[in-house]
Amino acid sequence: MAWSAATLWWAAAGLLVLAELATGTFYLLMLALGLVGAALAAHAGLGLSAQLLVAALVGGGAVLAWRQRKLSTATTLDPSTNPDLQQDLGGRVVVSQWSEDGRCSVSYRGATWAARVADGSDAHSGPHRIVAVEGNVLVLAPASDHA
C-alpha cells in the first residue's frame, strides 16, 4: 500500500503537532500549518515543487507573522514591578510608623522587611499594598490607592 503525497504531508503535520505538545514550542505549530498547506496543495493536484513551495511560504510566513506579533505586543516591564518576577506585588502589610525619610520596617511573610513609600504616595500609618520590590526593600502605597 503506497501512501499518497497528501497523506505524507498530513502525517508530517501531525508529527509536528505532537512535537509541539511535547516541547511547548509554539513555532512548531506554525510550521505544521505549512505542512497542512502542502497537503492541500497535493490534494489540488499540484506537483512536488509546488507543494514544497507552499509549505515553505505558509510555514515560513506563519512563523514570521507570529514572531512579529510577539515583538509588537511585548512590553518591557521594570523587573521591580513585573508580576511575573515579583510574587509579592499586591501583598498587604500594615505600617505602624514611618520615619522622616519615608522608610519603615514591616512584618511580611513571617519576616521583617525594610520598606519605603512609593513615589507620589503619602506616608501615613495603616494598611498598604506592595507595588514594587527593589532588592530587599518593599515599595508601599496606601491600600486605598491600589485596591
VENQUI-V309624 format. One record per pair of residues at least 12 apart in sequence whose C-alpha atoms are under 7 Angstrom apart, sorted by the first residue. I is the first residue (numbers start at 1). J is the second residue. D is the distance in Angstrom with one decimal. If there is no record, write none. Layout:
I,J,D
I,J,D
This chain:
5,42,6.2
6,39,4.5
6,42,5.1
6,43,6.1
9,35,5.7
9,36,6.7
9,38,6.5
9,39,5.0
10,35,7.0
10,36,6.3
10,39,6.0
13,32,4.7
13,35,5.4
13,36,6.2
16,28,6.0
16,29,6.9
16,32,5.7
17,29,5.9
17,32,6.5
27,63,6.1
30,59,5.6
30,62,5.3
30,63,5.5
31,59,4.4
31,60,7.0
32,59,6.9
33,58,6.7
33,59,5.7
34,54,6.9
34,55,4.2
34,56,6.4
34,58,4.6
34,59,3.7
35,55,5.2
37,54,6.1
37,55,5.8
37,58,6.6
38,51,4.6
38,52,6.5
38,54,5.5
38,55,4.9
80,132,5.1
80,133,4.9
80,134,5.6
81,131,6.7
81,132,4.8
81,133,6.8
88,130,6.8
89,130,5.2
89,131,5.5
89,132,6.2
90,129,5.4
90,130,5.1
90,131,6.2
91,129,5.5
91,130,5.3
92,127,6.9
92,128,5.7
92,129,4.6
92,130,6.4
93,106,6.8
93,108,6.4
93,127,5.8
93,128,5.4
93,129,6.3
94,106,6.9
94,126,5.3
94,127,4.4
94,128,5.9
95,125,5.0
95,126,5.2
95,127,6.3
95,128,6.9
96,125,5.1
96,126,6.4
97,125,5.5
98,123,6.5
98,124,6.9
102,116,5.6
102,117,5.6
102,123,6.3
103,115,5.6
103,116,4.3
103,117,6.5
104,116,6.2
113,137,6.7
114,137,5.0
114,138,6.4
115,137,5.0
115,138,4.5
115,139,5.7
115,140,6.8
116,138,6.4
116,139,5.1
116,140,6.1
117,139,5.7
117,140,5.0
117,141,6.1
118,139,5.4
118,140,5.3
118,141,5.5
121,141,5.9
127,142,6.3
127,143,5.6
128,140,6.0
128,141,5.4
128,142,4.3
128,143,4.3
129,141,5.5
129,142,6.2
129,143,5.1
